[in-house]
């Protein structure tokens, strides 16, 4: 079970990394164009460079974690995979501490497209957490 959940996570996040690096104008995979501030940043070259830098930094960091997860997936024992799943659930849950309040506010102030994207993202993250919790205990 843990192997399947980790593999699905790797595939989903790989799509996000590719989108951030190569398709920032996309509205898929939590890309930059979901946020109206992305378009606004283009009016200020300094801010746009900073926004692009931060997006690429996030993509690069995700890439590091994805490769580490792949190593754990292929070399880890059952116990390591379960502990990895528990750690993933815990760390992904931090989304609700700092990031969700921000994206929720952006959703309320119509700064996201599509509408209600904040809710969709919240449910997707909650589903990921549930999958990792399940993988840690089953």
VMD Tcl script that builds the backbone (N, CA, C; Angstrom):
set m [mol new atoms 414]
animate dup $m
set s [atomselect $m all]
$s set {name element resname resid chain x y z} {
  {N N UNK 1 A 0.827 -1.202 0.000}
  {CA C UNK 1 A 0.000 0.000 0.000}
  {C C UNK 1 A 0.866 1.259 0.000}
  {N N UNK 2 A 1.899 1.291 0.858}
  {CA C UNK 2 A 2.766 2.470 0.941}
  {C C UNK 2 A 3.464 2.724 -0.391}
  {N N UNK 3 A 3.905 1.662 -1.042}
  {CA C UNK 3 A 4.587 1.818 -2.330}
  {C C UNK 3 A 3.672 2.476 -3.361}
  {N N UNK 4 A 2.422 2.064 -3.390}
  {CA C UNK 4 A 1.463 2.610 -4.353}
  {C C UNK 4 A 1.214 4.089 -4.080}
  {N N UNK 5 A 1.012 4.435 -2.811}
  {CA C UNK 5 A 0.738 5.832 -2.447}
  {C C UNK 5 A 1.948 6.711 -2.760}
  {N N UNK 6 A 3.133 6.235 -2.429}
  {CA C UNK 6 A 4.345 7.016 -2.720}
  {C C UNK 6 A 4.523 7.179 -4.229}
  {N N UNK 7 A 4.296 6.126 -4.981}
  {CA C UNK 7 A 4.427 6.208 -6.438}
  {C C UNK 7 A 3.422 7.194 -7.033}
  {N N UNK 8 A 2.188 7.157 -6.576}
  {CA C UNK 8 A 1.175 8.108 -7.061}
  {C C UNK 8 A 1.591 9.533 -6.727}
  {N N UNK 9 A 2.087 9.741 -5.519}
  {CA C UNK 9 A 2.553 11.067 -5.121}
  {C C UNK 9 A 3.693 11.530 -6.028}
  {N N UNK 10 A 4.640 10.645 -6.296}
  {CA C UNK 10 A 5.759 10.989 -7.175}
  {C C UNK 10 A 5.252 11.402 -8.558}
  {N N UNK 11 A 4.306 10.676 -9.091}
  {CA C UNK 11 A 3.764 10.995 -10.416}
  {C C UNK 11 A 3.036 12.337 -10.416}
  {N N UNK 12 A 2.197 12.567 -9.414}
  {CA C UNK 12 A 1.457 13.832 -9.331}
  {C C UNK 12 A 2.395 15.018 -9.177}
  {N N UNK 13 A 3.352 14.896 -8.279}
  {CA C UNK 13 A 4.270 16.003 -8.040}
  {C C UNK 13 A 5.241 16.200 -9.199}
  {N N UNK 14 A 5.556 15.133 -9.929}
  {CA C UNK 14 A 6.397 15.281 -11.125}
  {C C UNK 14 A 5.687 16.153 -12.155}
  {N N UNK 15 A 4.381 15.949 -12.290}
  {CA C UNK 15 A 3.598 16.796 -13.196}
  {C C UNK 15 A 3.648 18.243 -12.738}
  {N N UNK 16 A 3.592 18.461 -11.437}
  {CA C UNK 16 A 3.671 19.818 -10.895}
  {C C UNK 16 A 5.034 20.444 -11.180}
  {N N UNK 17 A 6.098 19.683 -11.007}
  {CA C UNK 17 A 7.447 20.192 -11.281}
  {C C UNK 17 A 7.586 20.560 -12.761}
  {N N UNK 18 A 7.139 19.678 -13.649}
  {CA C UNK 18 A 7.211 19.968 -15.079}
  {C C UNK 18 A 6.417 21.218 -15.437}
  {N N UNK 19 A 5.253 21.357 -14.825}
  {CA C UNK 19 A 4.419 22.523 -15.095}
  {C C UNK 19 A 5.099 23.799 -14.606}
  {N N UNK 20 A 5.652 23.768 -13.404}
  {CA C UNK 20 A 6.330 24.956 -12.877}
  {C C UNK 20 A 7.534 25.347 -13.726}
  {N N UNK 21 A 8.322 24.365 -14.139}
  {CA C UNK 21 A 9.506 24.651 -14.942}
  {C C UNK 21 A 9.187 25.072 -16.378}
  {N N UNK 22 A 8.281 24.346 -17.036}
  {CA C UNK 22 A 8.122 24.503 -18.476}
  {C C UNK 22 A 6.785 25.093 -18.936}
  {N N UNK 23 A 5.768 25.056 -18.088}
  {CA C UNK 23 A 4.446 25.541 -18.493}
  {C C UNK 23 A 3.828 26.441 -17.417}
  {N N UNK 24 A 4.517 27.499 -17.012}
  {CA C UNK 24 A 3.983 28.339 -15.929}
  {C C UNK 24 A 2.666 29.027 -16.278}
  {N N UNK 25 A 2.368 29.136 -17.566}
  {CA C UNK 25 A 1.114 29.768 -17.988}
  {C C UNK 25 A -0.073 28.816 -17.900}
  {N N UNK 26 A 0.185 27.565 -17.623}
  {CA C UNK 26 A -0.873 26.563 -17.536}
  {C C UNK 26 A -1.761 26.827 -16.321}
  {N N UNK 27 A -2.952 26.267 -16.366}
  {CA C UNK 27 A -3.861 26.341 -15.217}
  {C C UNK 27 A -3.972 24.980 -14.545}
  {N N UNK 28 A -3.062 24.072 -14.880}
  {CA C UNK 28 A -3.067 22.722 -14.313}
  {C C UNK 28 A -1.912 22.558 -13.330}
  {N N UNK 29 A -2.048 21.550 -12.472}
  {CA C UNK 29 A -0.971 21.119 -11.572}
  {C C UNK 29 A -0.490 22.235 -10.650}
  {N N UNK 30 A -1.404 23.049 -10.159}
  {CA C UNK 30 A -1.062 24.117 -9.221}
  {C C UNK 30 A -0.028 25.066 -9.823}
  {N N UNK 31 A -0.226 25.403 -11.073}
  {CA C UNK 31 A 0.727 26.248 -11.769}
  {C C UNK 31 A 0.533 27.719 -11.428}
  {N N UNK 32 A 1.400 28.529 -11.981}
  {CA C UNK 32 A 1.428 29.940 -11.623}
  {C C UNK 32 A 0.225 30.727 -12.124}
  {N N UNK 33 A -0.321 30.361 -13.265}
  {CA C UNK 33 A -1.440 31.120 -13.817}
  {C C UNK 33 A -2.729 30.973 -13.028}
  {N N UNK 34 A -2.764 30.040 -12.099}
  {CA C UNK 34 A -3.921 29.926 -11.207}
  {C C UNK 34 A -4.019 31.203 -10.361}
  {N N UNK 35 A -2.879 31.777 -10.066}
  {CA C UNK 35 A -2.805 32.963 -9.210}
  {C C UNK 35 A -2.790 34.219 -10.078}
  {N N UNK 36 A -3.748 35.101 -9.875}
  {CA C UNK 36 A -3.822 36.325 -10.667}
  {C C UNK 36 A -2.580 37.179 -10.483}
  {N N UNK 37 A -1.904 37.060 -9.365}
  {CA C UNK 37 A -0.688 37.832 -9.118}
  {C C UNK 37 A 0.407 37.510 -10.132}
  {N N UNK 38 A 0.354 36.324 -10.733}
  {CA C UNK 38 A 1.338 35.958 -11.759}
  {C C UNK 38 A 1.271 36.952 -12.919}
  {N N UNK 39 A 0.073 37.221 -13.403}
  {CA C UNK 39 A -0.088 38.182 -14.507}
  {C C UNK 39 A 0.312 39.583 -14.059}
  {N N UNK 40 A -0.071 39.952 -12.853}
  {CA C UNK 40 A 0.275 41.279 -12.337}
  {C C UNK 40 A 1.782 41.444 -12.205}
  {N N UNK 41 A 2.473 40.371 -11.874}
  {CA C UNK 41 A 3.930 40.465 -11.700}
  {C C UNK 41 A 4.629 40.810 -13.014}
  {N N UNK 42 A 4.003 40.488 -14.128}
  {CA C UNK 42 A 4.615 40.763 -15.427}
  {C C UNK 42 A 4.739 42.258 -15.698}
  {N N UNK 43 A 3.927 43.062 -15.048}
  {CA C UNK 43 A 3.989 44.515 -15.221}
  {C C UNK 43 A 5.218 45.118 -14.539}
  {N N UNK 44 A 5.799 44.383 -13.617}
  {CA C UNK 44 A 6.981 44.850 -12.888}
  {C C UNK 44 A 8.102 43.833 -13.111}
  {N N UNK 45 A 9.049 44.131 -14.013}
  {CA C UNK 45 A 10.094 43.148 -14.345}
  {C C UNK 45 A 10.854 42.613 -13.124}
  {N N UNK 46 A 11.136 43.462 -12.161}
  {CA C UNK 46 A 11.845 43.006 -10.963}
  {C C UNK 46 A 11.007 41.991 -10.190}
  {N N UNK 47 A 9.735 42.279 -10.011}
  {CA C UNK 47 A 8.841 41.371 -9.300}
  {C C UNK 47 A 8.634 40.080 -10.094}
  {N N UNK 48 A 8.561 40.211 -11.403}
  {CA C UNK 48 A 8.357 39.017 -12.230}
  {C C UNK 48 A 9.580 38.092 -12.172}
  {N N UNK 49 A 10.785 38.673 -12.211}
  {CA C UNK 49 A 11.993 37.855 -12.070}
  {C C UNK 49 A 12.000 37.145 -10.722}
  {N N UNK 50 A 11.624 37.866 -9.660}
  {CA C UNK 50 A 11.560 37.277 -8.329}
  {C C UNK 50 A 10.527 36.152 -8.283}
  {N N UNK 51 A 9.365 36.365 -8.865}
  {CA C UNK 51 A 8.305 35.359 -8.893}
  {C C UNK 51 A 8.772 34.120 -9.656}
  {N N UNK 52 A 9.415 34.328 -10.787}
  {CA C UNK 52 A 9.941 33.193 -11.561}
  {C C UNK 52 A 11.023 32.455 -10.779}
  {N N UNK 53 A 11.899 33.226 -10.118}
  {CA C UNK 53 A 12.950 32.605 -9.307}
  {C C UNK 53 A 12.335 31.722 -8.219}
  {N N UNK 54 A 11.357 32.253 -7.502}
  {CA C UNK 54 A 10.738 31.497 -6.409}
  {C C UNK 54 A 10.011 30.256 -6.946}
  {N N UNK 55 A 9.354 30.375 -8.075}
  {CA C UNK 55 A 8.677 29.213 -8.669}
  {C C UNK 55 A 9.696 28.143 -9.047}
  {N N UNK 56 A 10.805 28.546 -9.623}
  {CA C UNK 56 A 11.843 27.585 -9.987}
  {C C UNK 56 A 12.516 26.998 -8.749}
  {N N UNK 57 A 12.650 27.784 -7.701}
  {CA C UNK 57 A 13.202 27.285 -6.444}
  {C C UNK 57 A 12.276 26.216 -5.860}
  {N N UNK 58 A 10.977 26.465 -5.872}
  {CA C UNK 58 A 10.003 25.482 -5.389}
  {C C UNK 58 A 10.090 24.216 -6.238}
  {N N UNK 59 A 10.137 24.376 -7.549}
  {CA C UNK 59 A 10.222 23.206 -8.435}
  {C C UNK 59 A 11.500 22.414 -8.165}
  {N N UNK 60 A 12.609 23.100 -7.981}
  {CA C UNK 60 A 13.869 22.423 -7.703}
  {C C UNK 60 A 13.851 21.679 -6.383}
  {N N UNK 61 A 13.254 22.290 -5.375}
  {CA C UNK 61 A 13.137 21.647 -4.067}
  {C C UNK 61 A 12.248 20.412 -4.157}
  {N N UNK 62 A 11.143 20.537 -4.883}
  {CA C UNK 62 A 10.259 19.379 -5.079}
  {C C UNK 62 A 11.001 18.251 -5.783}
  {N N UNK 63 A 11.822 18.605 -6.748}
  {CA C UNK 63 A 12.579 17.605 -7.493}
  {C C UNK 63 A 13.527 16.828 -6.574}
  {N N UNK 64 A 14.183 17.526 -5.674}
  {CA C UNK 64 A 15.065 16.863 -4.705}
  {C C UNK 64 A 14.272 15.846 -3.896}
  {N N UNK 65 A 13.137 16.272 -3.353}
  {CA C UNK 65 A 12.320 15.372 -2.538}
  {C C UNK 65 A 11.774 14.199 -3.351}
  {N N UNK 66 A 11.405 14.453 -4.591}
  {CA C UNK 66 A 10.883 13.364 -5.423}
  {C C UNK 66 A 11.944 12.299 -5.670}
  {N N UNK 67 A 13.162 12.720 -5.929}
  {CA C UNK 67 A 14.226 11.739 -6.136}
  {C C UNK 67 A 14.558 10.998 -4.851}
  {N N UNK 68 A 14.529 11.701 -3.719}
  {CA C UNK 68 A 14.735 11.010 -2.440}
  {C C UNK 68 A 13.621 10.001 -2.177}
  {N N UNK 69 A 12.380 10.379 -2.477}
  {CA C UNK 69 A 11.273 9.437 -2.324}
  {C C UNK 69 A 11.440 8.231 -3.245}
  {N N UNK 70 A 11.931 8.467 -4.458}
  {CA C UNK 70 A 12.153 7.356 -5.390}
  {C C UNK 70 A 13.199 6.391 -4.839}
  {N N UNK 71 A 14.255 6.920 -4.248}
  {CA C UNK 71 A 15.282 6.059 -3.644}
  {C C UNK 71 A 14.674 5.244 -2.504}
  {N N UNK 72 A 13.883 5.901 -1.664}
  {CA C UNK 72 A 13.220 5.194 -0.553}
  {C C UNK 72 A 12.266 4.137 -1.104}
  {N N UNK 73 A 11.536 4.493 -2.151}
  {CA C UNK 73 A 10.581 3.567 -2.754}
  {C C UNK 73 A 11.266 2.282 -3.230}
  {N N UNK 74 A 12.409 2.420 -3.867}
  {CA C UNK 74 A 13.078 1.251 -4.440}
  {C C UNK 74 A 14.010 0.522 -3.479}
  {N N UNK 75 A 14.446 1.182 -2.414}
  {CA C UNK 75 A 15.415 0.519 -1.534}
  {C C UNK 75 A 14.907 0.325 -0.107}
  {N N UNK 76 A 13.811 0.981 0.236}
  {CA C UNK 76 A 13.342 0.950 1.620}
  {C C UNK 76 A 12.622 -0.332 1.999}
  {N N UNK 77 A 12.787 -0.706 3.256}
  {CA C UNK 77 A 12.056 -1.849 3.801}
  {C C UNK 77 A 10.596 -1.448 4.012}
  {N N UNK 78 A 9.775 -2.428 4.340}
  {CA C UNK 78 A 8.359 -2.145 4.626}
  {C C UNK 78 A 8.230 -1.144 5.771}
  {N N UNK 79 A 9.039 -1.304 6.792}
  {CA C UNK 79 A 9.000 -0.377 7.935}
  {C C UNK 79 A 9.408 1.037 7.499}
  {N N UNK 80 A 10.441 1.133 6.673}
  {CA C UNK 80 A 10.873 2.443 6.176}
  {C C UNK 80 A 9.781 3.091 5.335}
  {N N UNK 81 A 9.100 2.303 4.513}
  {CA C UNK 81 A 8.021 2.837 3.679}
  {C C UNK 81 A 6.857 3.331 4.534}
  {N N UNK 82 A 6.546 2.606 5.585}
  {CA C UNK 82 A 5.459 3.046 6.483}
  {C C UNK 82 A 5.843 4.317 7.238}
  {N N UNK 83 A 7.065 4.367 7.715}
  {CA C UNK 83 A 7.528 5.575 8.408}
  {C C UNK 83 A 7.586 6.762 7.447}
  {N N UNK 84 A 8.014 6.508 6.234}
  {CA C UNK 84 A 8.025 7.555 5.209}
  {C C UNK 84 A 6.610 8.067 4.968}
  {N N UNK 85 A 5.649 7.170 4.905}
  {CA C UNK 85 A 4.252 7.569 4.711}
  {C C UNK 85 A 3.756 8.426 5.877}
  {N N UNK 86 A 4.116 8.044 7.092}
  {CA C UNK 86 A 3.711 8.832 8.268}
  {C C UNK 86 A 4.341 10.224 8.222}
  {N N UNK 87 A 5.609 10.283 7.878}
  {CA C UNK 87 A 6.300 11.573 7.788}
  {C C UNK 87 A 5.698 12.423 6.676}
  {N N UNK 88 A 5.375 11.813 5.549}
  {CA C UNK 88 A 4.743 12.552 4.458}
  {C C UNK 88 A 3.400 13.134 4.897}
  {N N UNK 89 A 2.608 12.338 5.603}
  {CA C UNK 89 A 1.315 12.835 6.091}
  {C C UNK 89 A 1.519 14.040 7.009}
  {N N UNK 90 A 2.456 13.926 7.913}
  {CA C UNK 90 A 2.720 15.008 8.867}
  {C C UNK 90 A 3.213 16.268 8.159}
  {N N UNK 91 A 4.168 16.108 7.275}
  {CA C UNK 91 A 4.740 17.291 6.626}
  {C C UNK 91 A 3.783 17.926 5.618}
  {N N UNK 92 A 3.021 17.118 4.913}
  {CA C UNK 92 A 2.033 17.681 3.989}
  {C C UNK 92 A 0.952 18.435 4.771}
  {N N UNK 93 A 0.645 17.959 5.969}
  {CA C UNK 93 A -0.372 18.618 6.802}
  {C C UNK 93 A 0.019 20.048 7.181}
  {N N UNK 94 A 1.308 20.366 7.127}
  {CA C UNK 94 A 1.711 21.741 7.449}
  {C C UNK 94 A 1.133 22.741 6.448}
  {N N UNK 95 A 0.681 22.253 5.302}
  {CA C UNK 95 A -0.004 23.105 4.325}
  {C C UNK 95 A -1.150 23.866 4.997}
  {N N UNK 96 A -1.877 23.185 5.871}
  {CA C UNK 96 A -3.043 23.811 6.505}
  {C C UNK 96 A -2.661 24.831 7.570}
  {N N UNK 97 A -1.422 24.813 7.996}
  {CA C UNK 97 A -0.955 25.752 9.017}
  {C C UNK 97 A -0.615 27.115 8.409}
  {N N UNK 98 A 0.150 27.127 7.312}
  {CA C UNK 98 A 0.624 28.397 6.771}
  {C C UNK 98 A 0.076 28.718 5.380}
  {N N UNK 99 A 0.025 27.755 4.508}
  {CA C UNK 99 A -0.332 28.038 3.126}
  {C C UNK 99 A -1.837 28.122 2.896}
  {N N UNK 100 A -2.602 27.228 3.517}
  {CA C UNK 100 A -4.042 27.232 3.271}
  {C C UNK 100 A -4.709 28.548 3.674}
  {N N UNK 101 A -4.351 29.140 4.813}
  {CA C UNK 101 A -4.966 30.441 5.124}
  {C C UNK 101 A -4.708 31.493 4.031}
  {N N UNK 102 A -3.527 31.459 3.433}
  {CA C UNK 102 A -3.224 32.418 2.363}
  {C C UNK 102 A -4.028 32.128 1.098}
  {N N UNK 103 A -4.054 30.866 0.691}
  {CA C UNK 103 A -4.782 30.531 -0.533}
  {C C UNK 103 A -6.290 30.705 -0.318}
  {N N UNK 104 A -6.748 30.464 0.895}
  {CA C UNK 104 A -8.175 30.672 1.215}
  {C C UNK 104 A -8.534 32.148 1.079}
  {N N UNK 105 A -7.653 33.022 1.597}
  {CA C UNK 105 A -7.881 34.460 1.480}
  {C C UNK 105 A -7.865 34.888 0.011}
  {N N UNK 106 A -6.929 34.350 -0.759}
  {CA C UNK 106 A -6.883 34.671 -2.186}
  {C C UNK 106 A -8.166 34.208 -2.881}
  {N N UNK 107 A -8.675 33.048 -2.486}
  {CA C UNK 107 A -9.930 32.564 -3.055}
  {C C UNK 107 A -11.092 33.471 -2.709}
  {N N UNK 108 A -11.160 33.896 -1.467}
  {CA C UNK 108 A -12.247 34.799 -1.030}
  {C C UNK 108 A -12.194 36.137 -1.750}
  {N N UNK 109 A -10.980 36.572 -2.086}
  {CA C UNK 109 A -10.814 37.875 -2.736}
  {C C UNK 109 A -10.718 37.752 -4.257}
  {N N UNK 110 A -11.152 36.602 -4.794}
  {CA C UNK 110 A -11.204 36.344 -6.241}
  {C C UNK 110 A -9.857 36.573 -6.920}
  {N N UNK 111 A -8.800 36.091 -6.289}
  {CA C UNK 111 A -7.454 36.222 -6.850}
  {C C UNK 111 A -6.976 34.926 -7.503}
  {N N UNK 112 A -7.881 33.957 -7.647}
  {CA C UNK 112 A -7.531 32.656 -8.210}
  {C C UNK 112 A -8.478 32.298 -9.344}
  {N N UNK 113 A -7.956 31.595 -10.321}
  {CA C UNK 113 A -8.794 31.028 -11.386}
  {C C UNK 113 A -8.347 29.601 -11.588}
  {N N UNK 114 A -9.227 28.672 -11.591}
  {CA C UNK 114 A -10.676 28.795 -11.563}
  {C C UNK 114 A -11.203 29.177 -10.171}
  {N N UNK 115 A -12.453 29.602 -10.177}
  {CA C UNK 115 A -13.122 29.950 -8.917}
  {C C UNK 115 A -13.151 28.718 -8.012}
  {N N UNK 116 A -13.071 28.940 -6.736}
  {CA C UNK 116 A -13.094 27.885 -5.705}
  {C C UNK 116 A -11.862 26.969 -5.774}
  {N N UNK 117 A -10.812 27.438 -6.431}
  {CA C UNK 117 A -9.590 26.640 -6.517}
  {C C UNK 117 A -9.034 26.359 -5.129}
  {N N UNK 118 A -9.181 27.312 -4.216}
  {CA C UNK 118 A -8.686 27.118 -2.852}
  {C C UNK 118 A -9.345 25.916 -2.193}
  {N N UNK 119 A -10.632 25.743 -2.420}
  {CA C UNK 119 A -11.345 24.597 -1.844}
  {C C UNK 119 A -10.873 23.289 -2.474}
  {N N UNK 120 A -10.750 23.297 -3.793}
  {CA C UNK 120 A -10.278 22.109 -4.498}
  {C C UNK 120 A -8.887 21.715 -4.005}
  {N N UNK 121 A -8.001 22.688 -3.881}
  {CA C UNK 121 A -6.648 22.415 -3.408}
  {C C UNK 121 A -6.676 21.864 -1.984}
  {N N UNK 122 A -7.500 22.448 -1.138}
  {CA C UNK 122 A -7.629 21.957 0.235}
  {C C UNK 122 A -8.076 20.506 0.286}
  {N N UNK 123 A -9.065 20.162 -0.529}
  {CA C UNK 123 A -9.547 18.775 -0.565}
  {C C UNK 123 A -8.502 17.820 -1.145}
  {N N UNK 124 A -7.770 18.277 -2.158}
  {CA C UNK 124 A -6.723 17.424 -2.735}
  {C C UNK 124 A -5.616 17.153 -1.717}
  {N N UNK 125 A -5.221 18.182 -0.994}
  {CA C UNK 125 A -4.173 18.011 0.024}
  {C C UNK 125 A -4.681 17.107 1.144}
  {N N UNK 126 A -5.922 17.300 1.560}
  {CA C UNK 126 A -6.497 16.447 2.607}
  {C C UNK 126 A -6.540 14.990 2.150}
  {N N UNK 127 A -6.866 14.757 0.876}
  {CA C UNK 127 A -6.893 13.393 0.346}
  {C C UNK 127 A -5.501 12.780 0.342}
  {N N UNK 128 A -4.489 13.581 -0.004}
  {CA C UNK 128 A -3.111 13.087 0.041}
  {C C UNK 128 A -2.712 12.690 1.452}
  {N N UNK 129 A -3.066 13.525 2.404}
  {CA C UNK 129 A -2.746 13.230 3.804}
  {C C UNK 129 A -3.425 11.933 4.231}
  {N N UNK 130 A -4.707 11.802 3.902}
  {CA C UNK 130 A -5.450 10.585 4.258}
  {C C UNK 130 A -4.809 9.353 3.623}
  {N N UNK 131 A -4.394 9.453 2.366}
  {CA C UNK 131 A -3.765 8.322 1.689}
  {C C UNK 131 A -2.464 7.924 2.389}
  {N N UNK 132 A -1.668 8.912 2.782}
  {CA C UNK 132 A -0.407 8.606 3.465}
  {C C UNK 132 A -0.648 8.049 4.863}
  {N N UNK 133 A -1.647 8.545 5.566}
  {CA C UNK 133 A -1.980 7.992 6.891}
  {C C UNK 133 A -2.395 6.530 6.732}
  {N N UNK 134 A -3.252 6.280 5.769}
  {CA C UNK 134 A -3.690 4.910 5.500}
  {C C UNK 134 A -2.510 4.013 5.150}
  {N N UNK 135 A -1.607 4.504 4.313}
  {CA C UNK 135 A -0.419 3.725 3.929}
  {C C UNK 135 A 0.495 3.464 5.122}
  {N N UNK 136 A 0.503 4.369 6.076}
  {CA C UNK 136 A 1.361 4.194 7.250}
  {C C UNK 136 A 0.833 3.133 8.199}
  {N N UNK 137 A -0.481 2.927 8.201}
  {CA C UNK 137 A -1.068 1.999 9.168}
  {C C UNK 137 A -1.505 0.660 8.580}
  {N N UNK 138 A -1.684 0.589 7.275}
  {CA C UNK 138 A -2.145 -0.660 6.641}
  {C C UNK 138 A -0.965 -1.487 6.166}
}
mol reanalyze $m
mol bondsrecalc $m
mol representation Tube
mol addrep $m
